[in-house]
Amino acid sequence: MFLTALLCLSFAPPAAQGGREVHLLQDRLLNSSQSAESRVLALEELSMCTQSLSLEAIRAAEGIARGEWKVDYARCLARCGPEALPFLHKLLNQSNTLVKAEAVYGIVMQDVEKGEMFAMKYLRDARKSVETQVAALRALGDRGSMLAKPEALRRLGTAQGALLLEALDFLKKNPMQEDVRYLVEVLENHDGRPAAEASALLQGITGYRVGDDPRTWRFFMVKHQAAGTPFRREGGADEKDVSTISYMGIPIMGNRVIFVLDASGSMGSPLAERTGETRGERAVQELVALLPKLPKDGQFNIIFFESSVSKFSSSMVSRSDKNVARAIQWLESRRFHGGTNLFEGLADAFDFENVEEIILLSDGEPSVGEVQDPDRIRAWVQRWNRWRKIRLSTIALSAPRLARSFVAKLAEENGGVCRDIR
């Protein structure tokens, strides 16, 4: 093989996970002599950890938490125990949908007596935002509520987009035979990523490898029901999963996908095991070959980032022959130069609506742009995506260890997979 492709390794979580580090960060919030910037960055880092937090310390940040940091403030409040409930309820009056979603999650998690009913109020009110409904369903699951499973199954038949994907994610934790008929209905009513996720669940539950054709799944389901046998088939040792299209080894599960590709000067360097080809040439050639294979009813876009960012289109485009030809011409004219403004490349990708999947390729750490620290970029992606459920997969192409660590964490935290290509 010319290229060695490996799954990216898992790396240690950020420093804020340690008890001592959390204590120091909370002390910084309480220290009013610290600059506002230093304190909101402490709040940002605390939002990425999972430990319980001091209500006094987090409340000290209320006056400086503006804009995106208001989301971090709400997320941290949700880990301050039941004493934070009055402040979480107050945040429900905020106009920022992401702040409201964090507040809903915190209320459901912290209110032992009324949290479940609060979640049900949001889930059964169609006027509530999708983000707050996703937060309500996730909180039911995270607190181990008996209502979580029936509510997840109900969403399989009524929801779409992020809420449907959240319900499917809940079923992944403990898939059962009783889920099969609901998953077949998802295949019958949806395409793109929900169908791909439902198909993968069905394959895991039943052992059948029949793709995402709902008629075939229903045929086998009815056959087993008539025979009174479990819908289960043990595959042979040489049986393979149903193939799907992929980019650089990353399976594509969505119908609406954005490719975010590094176009910095280092992408003009030769590949380690194929010296006659550069990293950039490899990335472009793989995408040129893939575009005509995308679903005919799908949509796509391409973003290149170097010191600045270039987009193929200002909106998602259909996978028509004309658009594919235009995209290929645009790709093949690409020149590689400048730094690595990875933050802005991702920011532009998350600005698009109704995206199911983002695939990021980079060969190094961020070196230019508004945000260059990898952990801070992860925090921004968490704000953008925690309740949107966009699948973010990553490719480390001949990247150094720290860059591989960074993109591996991005994929792990956003429902994707990472490939390390040397």
C-alpha positions as CSV (number, residue, x, y, z in Angstrom):
1,M,0.0,0.0,0.0
2,F,1.2,3.5,-0.8
3,L,-0.6,5.1,2.1
4,T,-0.8,3.9,5.7
5,A,-4.3,4.7,7.1
6,L,-4.9,4.3,10.8
7,L,-7.7,5.1,13.2
8,C,-6.7,8.2,15.1
9,L,-5.7,7.5,18.7
10,S,-7.6,8.7,21.7
11,F,-5.8,11.3,23.7
12,A,-6.0,12.7,27.2
13,P,-8.9,15.2,27.8
14,P,-8.1,18.9,28.4
15,A,-6.4,20.1,31.5
16,A,-9.7,21.3,33.0
17,Q,-10.6,17.7,33.7
18,G,-8.2,17.6,36.7
19,G,-9.5,18.6,40.1
20,R,-6.6,21.0,40.8
21,E,-7.0,22.7,37.4
22,V,-10.7,23.1,37.9
23,H,-10.1,24.6,41.3
24,L,-7.6,27.1,39.8
25,L,-10.0,28.0,37.0
26,Q,-12.8,28.7,39.5
27,D,-10.5,30.8,41.6
28,R,-9.8,32.9,38.5
29,L,-13.5,33.5,38.0
30,L,-13.8,34.7,41.6
31,N,-10.8,37.0,41.3
32,S,-12.2,40.3,40.1
33,S,-8.7,41.7,39.6
34,Q,-8.3,39.4,36.7
35,S,-9.1,40.8,33.3
36,A,-12.5,40.0,31.8
37,E,-10.8,38.2,29.0
38,S,-8.9,35.9,31.3
39,R,-12.0,35.1,33.3
40,V,-14.2,34.3,30.3
41,L,-11.5,32.0,29.0
42,A,-11.5,30.2,32.3
43,L,-15.3,29.9,32.0
44,E,-14.8,28.5,28.4
45,E,-12.4,25.9,29.7
46,L,-14.6,24.9,32.5
47,S,-17.5,24.4,30.1
48,M,-15.5,21.6,28.5
49,C,-14.9,19.6,31.7
50,T,-17.4,17.2,33.3
51,Q,-16.9,17.8,37.0
52,S,-19.3,19.4,39.5
53,L,-18.7,23.2,39.8
54,S,-19.1,25.8,42.5
55,L,-22.2,27.9,42.1
56,E,-20.4,30.9,43.7
57,A,-17.6,30.8,41.1
58,I,-19.9,30.4,38.1
59,R,-22.3,33.1,39.3
60,A,-19.3,35.4,39.5
61,A,-19.0,35.2,35.8
62,E,-22.5,36.3,35.0
63,G,-21.7,39.9,34.5
64,I,-18.8,39.2,32.0
65,A,-20.4,36.3,30.1
66,R,-21.6,37.9,26.9
67,G,-22.4,36.5,23.4
68,E,-21.0,33.0,23.0
69,W,-19.7,32.9,26.6
70,K,-23.3,33.2,27.8
71,V,-23.7,29.6,26.4
72,D,-20.6,28.5,28.5
73,Y,-22.1,30.2,31.5
74,A,-25.4,28.3,31.1
75,R,-23.5,25.0,30.5
76,C,-21.4,25.5,33.7
77,L,-24.5,26.4,35.7
78,A,-26.0,23.0,34.8
79,R,-23.2,21.4,36.8
80,C,-23.7,23.5,39.9
81,G,-26.3,21.3,41.6
82,P,-30.0,22.0,42.5
83,E,-29.0,25.4,44.0
84,A,-28.5,26.6,40.5
85,L,-32.1,25.9,39.4
86,P,-33.5,29.5,39.9
87,F,-30.7,30.9,37.8
88,L,-31.2,28.2,35.1
89,H,-34.9,29.0,34.9
90,K,-34.1,32.7,34.5
91,L,-32.0,31.8,31.5
92,L,-35.1,30.5,29.7
93,N,-36.0,34.1,29.0
94,Q,-32.9,34.6,27.0
95,S,-33.3,35.1,23.2
96,N,-30.2,32.9,22.4
97,T,-31.5,29.5,21.6
98,L,-28.3,27.8,22.6
99,V,-28.4,29.4,26.0
100,K,-32.0,28.1,26.4
101,A,-31.0,24.6,25.4
102,E,-28.2,24.5,28.0
103,A,-30.7,25.8,30.6
104,V,-33.2,23.1,29.7
105,Y,-30.6,20.4,30.0
106,G,-29.5,21.7,33.4
107,I,-33.0,21.9,34.8
108,V,-33.9,18.4,33.7
109,M,-30.7,17.0,35.2
110,Q,-30.8,19.0,38.5
111,D,-34.5,19.0,39.4
112,V,-34.9,15.6,40.9
113,E,-38.7,16.0,41.5
114,K,-39.9,17.9,38.5
115,G,-37.1,17.5,35.9
116,E,-38.8,14.7,34.0
117,M,-42.1,16.5,33.6
118,F,-40.2,19.7,32.6
119,A,-38.5,17.7,29.8
120,M,-41.9,16.3,28.7
121,K,-43.3,19.8,28.4
122,Y,-40.6,20.7,26.0
123,L,-40.7,17.5,24.0
124,R,-44.5,17.7,23.5
125,D,-44.7,21.4,22.5
126,A,-44.1,21.8,18.8
127,R,-43.5,25.5,19.4
128,K,-40.3,24.8,21.3
129,S,-37.0,25.0,19.3
130,V,-35.4,21.9,18.1
131,E,-32.3,22.6,20.2
132,T,-34.2,22.7,23.4
133,Q,-36.1,19.5,22.5
134,V,-32.8,17.8,21.8
135,A,-31.5,19.0,25.2
136,A,-34.6,17.7,26.9
137,L,-34.4,14.2,25.4
138,R,-30.6,13.9,26.0
139,A,-31.1,14.9,29.7
140,L,-33.8,12.3,30.1
141,G,-31.3,9.7,28.9
142,D,-28.4,11.1,30.9
143,R,-30.4,11.0,34.2
144,G,-31.5,7.4,33.5
145,S,-35.2,8.2,33.3
146,M,-37.6,5.5,32.4
147,L,-39.3,8.0,30.1
148,A,-36.2,8.2,27.9
149,K,-36.8,5.1,25.9
150,P,-40.5,5.5,25.0
151,E,-39.8,9.2,24.2
152,A,-36.9,8.3,21.9
153,L,-39.1,5.7,20.1
154,R,-41.9,8.2,19.7
155,R,-39.5,10.7,18.1
156,L,-38.5,8.0,15.5
157,G,-42.0,8.3,14.1
158,T,-42.6,12.1,14.5
159,A,-39.3,14.0,14.5
160,Q,-36.7,14.9,11.8
161,G,-33.3,16.5,11.7
162,A,-31.4,16.8,15.0
163,L,-34.1,15.5,17.2
164,L,-34.5,12.3,15.2
165,L,-30.7,11.8,15.3
166,E,-30.7,12.3,19.0
167,A,-33.4,9.6,19.4
168,L,-31.3,7.3,17.2
169,D,-28.2,8.0,19.3
170,F,-30.1,7.0,22.4
171,L,-31.0,3.7,20.9
172,K,-27.3,3.1,20.1
173,K,-26.6,2.8,23.8
174,N,-28.6,-0.4,24.2
175,P,-30.2,-1.6,20.9
176,M,-32.8,-4.3,21.3
177,Q,-35.0,-6.5,19.1
178,E,-38.1,-4.4,20.1
179,D,-36.6,-1.4,18.3
180,V,-36.5,-3.1,14.9
181,R,-40.0,-2.1,13.7
182,Y,-39.4,1.6,14.6
183,L,-36.1,1.6,12.8
184,V,-37.6,0.1,9.7
185,E,-40.2,2.9,9.7
186,V,-37.3,5.4,9.9
187,L,-35.9,3.8,6.7
188,E,-39.3,4.1,5.0
189,N,-39.8,7.8,5.9
190,H,-36.3,9.3,5.8
191,D,-33.1,9.3,3.7
192,G,-29.6,10.6,4.2
193,R,-28.0,10.3,7.6
194,P,-31.1,9.2,9.6
195,A,-31.5,6.3,7.2
196,A,-27.8,5.5,7.4
197,E,-27.9,5.5,11.2
198,A,-31.1,3.4,11.3
199,S,-29.6,0.9,8.8
200,A,-26.4,0.6,10.9
201,L,-28.5,-0.1,14.0
202,L,-30.6,-2.7,12.2
203,Q,-27.4,-4.4,11.1
204,G,-26.1,-4.5,14.6
205,I,-29.4,-5.9,16.1
206,T,-30.2,-8.5,13.4
207,G,-26.9,-9.5,11.8
208,Y,-28.4,-8.9,8.4
209,R,-26.4,-6.9,5.8
210,V,-29.0,-5.6,3.4
211,G,-28.3,-1.8,3.1
212,D,-30.9,0.8,3.6
213,D,-33.7,-0.6,1.4
214,P,-36.8,-0.5,3.7
215,R,-38.7,-3.0,1.6
216,T,-36.0,-5.6,2.1
217,W,-35.9,-5.0,5.8
218,R,-39.6,-5.2,6.1
219,F,-39.7,-8.5,4.2
220,F,-37.2,-10.1,6.6
221,M,-39.0,-8.6,9.6
222,V,-42.4,-10.0,8.5
223,K,-40.8,-13.4,7.7
224,H,-39.4,-13.8,11.2
225,Q,-42.6,-12.6,12.7
226,A,-44.6,-15.2,10.8
227,A,-42.1,-17.9,11.8
228,G,-42.1,-16.8,15.4
229,T,-38.3,-16.5,15.5
230,P,-36.1,-13.6,16.6
231,F,-35.0,-11.3,13.8
232,R,-31.4,-12.4,14.1
233,R,-29.0,-14.0,11.6
234,E,-25.4,-14.9,12.5
235,G,-23.3,-13.8,9.5
236,G,-20.4,-15.9,8.2
237,A,-16.8,-15.0,9.1
238,D,-16.2,-13.6,5.7
239,E,-19.3,-11.5,5.4
240,K,-18.7,-7.8,4.9
241,D,-20.8,-4.8,5.8
242,V,-22.7,-3.2,3.0
243,S,-20.3,-0.8,1.2
244,T,-20.8,2.9,1.2
245,I,-19.1,5.8,-0.5
246,S,-16.2,7.4,1.4
247,Y,-13.7,10.2,1.2
248,M,-10.1,9.3,2.2
249,G,-11.5,6.3,4.1
250,I,-14.2,8.3,5.9
251,P,-17.7,6.7,5.2
252,I,-20.2,9.4,4.1
253,M,-23.5,8.9,5.9
254,G,-25.3,12.1,5.0
255,N,-26.9,13.5,1.9
256,R,-25.9,17.1,2.6
257,V,-22.1,17.2,3.2
258,I,-19.4,19.9,3.3
259,F,-15.8,19.1,2.7
260,V,-13.4,21.5,4.6
261,L,-9.9,21.1,3.2
262,D,-6.5,22.5,4.2
263,A,-5.0,24.6,1.5
264,S,-2.0,25.9,3.4
265,G,1.5,25.9,2.0
266,S,2.5,22.6,3.7
267,M,-0.2,20.8,1.7
268,G,2.2,21.2,-1.3
269,S,4.7,18.9,0.4
270,P,5.1,15.3,-0.9
271,L,3.4,12.4,0.8
272,A,5.7,10.3,2.9
273,E,5.0,7.1,1.0
274,R,4.2,8.5,-2.4
275,T,6.8,11.1,-3.0
276,G,5.6,11.9,-6.6
277,E,2.4,13.2,-5.2
278,T,1.7,16.1,-2.8
279,R,-0.7,16.1,0.1
280,G,-2.9,18.7,-1.7
281,E,-2.9,16.7,-4.9
282,R,-4.0,13.6,-3.0
283,A,-6.8,15.4,-1.2
284,V,-8.1,17.0,-4.5
285,Q,-7.9,13.8,-6.6
286,E,-9.8,11.8,-4.0
287,L,-12.6,14.4,-4.0
288,V,-12.7,14.7,-7.8
289,A,-13.3,11.0,-7.9
290,L,-15.9,11.1,-5.2
291,L,-18.2,13.9,-6.3
292,P,-19.9,12.1,-9.1
293,K,-20.7,9.2,-6.7
294,L,-22.6,11.4,-4.2
295,P,-26.3,10.7,-4.0
296,K,-28.2,12.2,-6.9
297,D,-30.7,13.9,-4.6
298,G,-27.8,15.1,-2.3
299,Q,-26.2,18.5,-1.8
300,F,-22.6,19.5,-1.2
301,N,-20.2,22.3,-0.8
302,I,-16.4,22.6,-0.5
303,I,-14.4,25.0,1.7
304,F,-10.6,25.6,1.4
305,F,-8.8,27.3,4.2
306,E,-5.3,28.7,4.3
307,S,-4.6,32.2,5.7
308,S,-8.0,33.1,4.3
309,V,-11.0,30.9,3.4
310,S,-12.5,30.1,-0.1
311,K,-15.9,28.6,-0.7
312,F,-17.0,26.8,-3.8
313,S,-20.5,28.2,-3.4
314,S,-22.2,30.6,-1.0
315,S,-24.9,28.0,-0.5
316,M,-25.2,24.2,-0.7
317,V,-25.5,23.0,-4.3
318,S,-27.3,20.0,-5.7
319,R,-25.3,17.1,-7.0
320,S,-26.1,17.8,-10.6
321,D,-23.7,17.0,-13.4
322,K,-23.3,20.7,-14.1
323,N,-22.4,21.5,-10.4
324,V,-20.0,18.5,-10.2
325,A,-18.2,19.6,-13.3
326,R,-17.9,23.2,-12.0
327,A,-16.6,21.9,-8.6
328,I,-14.0,19.7,-10.3
329,Q,-12.8,22.6,-12.3
330,W,-12.6,24.7,-9.2
331,L,-10.8,22.0,-7.3
332,E,-8.2,21.4,-10.0
333,S,-7.3,25.1,-10.1
334,R,-6.4,25.1,-6.4
335,R,-3.0,26.4,-5.3
336,F,-1.6,25.7,-1.9
337,H,0.0,28.6,0.1
338,G,-0.3,30.6,3.3
339,G,-1.1,29.5,6.9
340,T,-3.7,27.3,8.5
341,N,-6.8,29.2,9.4
342,L,-8.7,26.0,10.5
343,F,-11.1,27.9,12.8
344,E,-12.6,30.1,10.1
345,G,-12.9,27.1,7.8
346,L,-15.0,25.3,10.3
347,A,-16.9,28.4,11.3
348,D,-18.0,28.9,7.7
349,A,-19.1,25.3,7.4
350,F,-21.2,25.5,10.6
351,D,-22.9,28.6,9.2
352,F,-24.7,26.6,6.6
353,E,-28.2,25.3,7.5
354,N,-29.5,21.8,7.2
355,V,-26.0,20.2,6.9
356,E,-25.8,16.6,8.0
357,E,-22.1,16.0,7.8
358,I,-18.8,17.9,7.7
359,I,-15.5,16.3,6.7
360,L,-12.3,18.2,7.8
361,L,-8.9,17.4,6.3
362,S,-5.7,19.0,7.6
363,D,-2.0,18.3,7.8
364,G,-1.1,20.5,10.7
365,E,-2.1,22.6,13.7
366,P,-3.9,26.0,13.3
367,S,-1.3,28.8,12.7
368,V,-3.4,31.8,11.8
369,G,-6.9,33.2,12.4
370,E,-9.0,34.6,15.2
371,V,-8.7,31.4,17.2
372,Q,-5.6,29.2,17.0
373,D,-5.6,27.2,20.2
374,P,-6.9,23.7,19.5
375,D,-8.8,23.4,22.8
376,R,-10.5,26.7,22.2
377,I,-11.5,25.6,18.7
378,R,-13.0,22.5,20.2
379,A,-14.9,24.6,22.6
380,W,-16.3,26.7,19.8
381,V,-17.4,23.6,17.8
382,Q,-19.1,22.4,21.0
383,R,-21.1,25.6,21.1
384,W,-22.1,25.4,17.4
385,N,-22.8,21.7,17.4
386,R,-23.9,20.4,20.8
387,W,-27.5,20.4,19.9
388,R,-27.3,20.4,16.1
389,K,-25.9,16.9,15.8
390,I,-23.9,17.5,12.6
391,R,-21.5,14.6,12.1
392,L,-17.9,15.9,12.0
393,S,-15.3,13.5,10.8
394,T,-11.6,14.3,10.4
395,I,-8.6,13.3,8.4
396,A,-5.0,13.9,9.6
397,L,-2.9,13.8,6.4
398,S,0.8,13.4,7.2
399,A,0.1,15.5,10.3
400,P,2.4,15.7,13.4
401,R,1.3,14.2,16.7
402,L,-0.4,17.3,18.3
403,A,-2.4,17.9,15.1
404,R,-3.5,14.3,15.1
405,S,-4.6,14.5,18.7
406,F,-6.6,17.7,18.0
407,V,-8.5,16.3,15.0
408,A,-9.1,13.0,16.8
409,K,-10.8,14.8,19.6
410,L,-12.9,16.9,17.2
411,A,-14.3,13.7,15.6
412,E,-14.8,11.9,18.9
413,E,-16.8,14.8,20.4
414,N,-19.0,15.3,17.3
415,G,-20.2,11.9,16.4
416,G,-17.6,11.3,13.6
417,V,-14.5,9.2,13.0
418,C,-10.9,10.1,12.4
419,R,-8.4,8.7,9.9
420,D,-4.7,9.2,10.3
421,I,-3.0,8.9,6.9
422,R,0.8,9.0,6.9
